[in-house]
Amino acid sequence: MSNSEKDTILVVDDERGNRAILTELLGDVHKLILAKNGVQALALAREHLPDLILLDVLMPEMDGHQLIRLLKQDDASRHIPVIFISALDSVMDEEVGLELGAVDYIAKPFHPAIVKARVRNHLQAYRQRQMLERLANIDALTGIPNRRHFEESLANEVRRCARAEVSLSLVMVDVDYFKKFNDHYGHGAGDLILRKIAETIQKVLNRPGDFVARYGGEEFVLILPGSDVRGGKRVTEKIRAAVEALGVQHACSKVSEWITVSLGGATVVSTLNQAEVDGLLIMADRRLYEAKNQGRNCVVWDE
């Protein structure tokens, strides 16, 4: 098994001997990252986002309790499972560790077989939880993120763009005369079109931060962080043209002989204001409505 396929475990212990024992015990099966204190461990956890952390409690500079508090406050690391491995073996010590968010508590001196079994079980549970979370955020028909995932991503991007003081663009996309297409060609053909349009949008969005989700029915929504009005218009016009270029016949369309989409966009320089987020959605939706009124198969942008 290559290192890229192995689960990553961060081992945090100020005693070199304990780090060596855990390395010998787990190193053949897992990729290990070693830290000798909490400060070092915090930096490594944020850099590597390991699949599991084995954490000692009593350490200089920053102890295990302080470290897990900081990890749980960070959105990027709060879901990483933490197992305390500590010489503090009273019931009260174990209770404190679990209350702070650890998934398990192993007292020193530990039994190697117990450590291996608990590590294996928690990694398996973590992988299953990740899979369920991914499935919960994916639209079953198109394979792209769903509305729930969009709402979470929008909230994150608003915070990020506010910190960086950069613009944020949002686009609503609607398939023109989709109900007529479904009625004429059947729902199976309609499902196929939605998948093709989702794939087409993904191909056009070539920046790492760009995001597309199925908003519901025949509607899609795009988040374009860092895009100003000019950039947003450019990418949405590419999407409109790319969908039309698919050349999928639509005999019941009043705007084209092919399947087309209408798009409405809006741009803000974001602040940490929920009203602004709601307003951005409203603006993009209104511009989409205007695009439909202007004949469809076009882009209308809120200036």
Helices and strands as residue ranges (DSSP letters): G 3-5, E 8-12, H 16-26, E 31-35, H 38-48, E 52-55, H 64-73, E 82-86, H 91-99, E 104-107, H 112-136, H 147-164, E 167-175, H 178-185, H 187-204, E 211-216, E 219-225, H 229-244, E 261-269, H 274-293, E 299-302
